[in-house]
């Protein structure tokens, strides 16, 4: 008999269940500082469809979430220009955890401790499916990118490099 895989029930998963959104969970062997490259390799995915959730802050330390393709970086300068602030930078890991309620490497945009504005690379919507963190290191969920729009109401930006 095959044993049933026990998937974590995180705040992110509770959020998705409450919203009645369809998703498929995946576990993989997490590697510290491995990021989307390791997740894509372990699960046999295209890193472009593996979406990273970044907690960043402006010059006033106001936090925000950026969703970006795994194989791209965020142009902080362009993002700051687009949203009308002086400066954007990644939060320190302790600060990111404080805002999101998740450990770095396991940050999900769903069910965050603090409500933050969400900015999403517009080209994510061109993908048929995305793989995004479910709220724990080594845990992704596959979903329709249109559901990201419904659930998170992100502002669409073009800041990937």
N, C-alpha and C positions, 0 to 999 in steps of 0.2 A: 504493500500500500504506500502511495506517495504521501509524504507528510505535507500538511498545509503550511505555507509560508505565513509567518506572523508579521504583518505590516504594522509599523507604528501608527498610533492614533495621536497625532499632534494637534496643536491649535489650528494649523493650516488645514488638516484633514477634517476637523470638526467644522471649519468654515465652509469648505467645499461641500460637505454633506448637508449642512444647513441650507446652502444655496441650491441644492439638488443639481449639482453640476457633475457631468460624467467625466471620470478620470480613470487612468490605469496606473497603479503603483508599481515602482521598480526599486529594488534594493541593489546596491553595488558595494564593492570593497572600497571604502573611503580612504584616501591618502591625504595627509596633512599638506596643505598648500598645493594640492593637485588640481583643484578647480574643475571647470567643465571639461578640460582635456582628459582627465582621468575618468570622469563620469561617462563621457562619450566612448572612450576606449573600452571601459569595463562592460558597457551595455551594448556596444556595437552600433552606436548612433553617430549621426552627423553632428559635429560640434556646433555648427551654425544653428541647428535646431535646439541645442541645449542652451537654455536661457539662464543667464546669471542675474541674481537679485542683489543689487548693490545699495547699501545705505550710505548716502552722502550728505553733506551739509553745506549751507551757504556761509557767507562771512559772519552772519549773526548766529551761527550754530543751529539754524533751523534745519531739521532733518528732512530728507526726501528719499524716495525709492527710485532707482533707475533699473529698468529691465533692458538687458542688452544681449545680443547674440554671444554665445560662448567664445567664438573665434574673433571677436572684435573688442576693442577698448572704447571707453567713453572719452570723447574730447570734452574735458571739464571746461575749457575755455569757451567752446561753442555752446555747451549746455548753459553756462552762465549767461552768455549773450542772448540765447533764445528765451530764457525765462526771466531775464531782466534783473539779474543780481550781479554783484561785482566779482564774486569768486565762488567756485564749487570745489570741494575736495572730498575724498573718501573719509568716512568717520573712522576713528580708531576702533579696533575690535571691541573693546569694553563699551564704548559709546554705542556702537551698532547693536550690541546685545541689549543694552539698556532700552533703546528705542524700539527694537523689533521683538524682543523676548526670545530670540533664537541665537544660538552660537554661530559665529562666523564659520562658513563652510556648510551651514545648515539653515541659512536664512531663506524663508519663504515670504512671498509678498502677501500671503493669505493669513488672516488672523493675527496680525502684528499687535504687539502690546499697545502701541501708540498709532493713531491714524496719521498717516503722512501722505503728502501729495505723491502721485506716481507718474513717472515719465517713462514712456516706452518707445524704443526704437521702432519707427513706423514700419520698417520692412519685416518685422516679426509677423505682421499680419499676412504676409505673402506665403507663409509656411502652412502646409496642410495640418501639421501637428507640431506641438512644442513639448519639450521636456523641461520641467521647472521644479525647483526644490519643494519638497513636501513638508519641510519644517524639521528636518533632522539630517545630520551628516550621513551621506551614503544612501539618501532616499529621494528619488525623483518621482514626479507624477507626469504622465502623458495626458495632454488635453488639447482641445481645439483652441487656437489663439484668439478666436472671437470671444471665447468665454473670459479671457483676461480682460477684454474691453468691458464686458457686462459686469464682471465682479469688481474690478479695480477702478474703472472709469479713468484710465490714464490719459495724460496729455501726450499726443503722438509727436515725436521729435525725430530729427535726423542728425544724430551726434556721434555715430559710430565711426571709428577709424581702424 
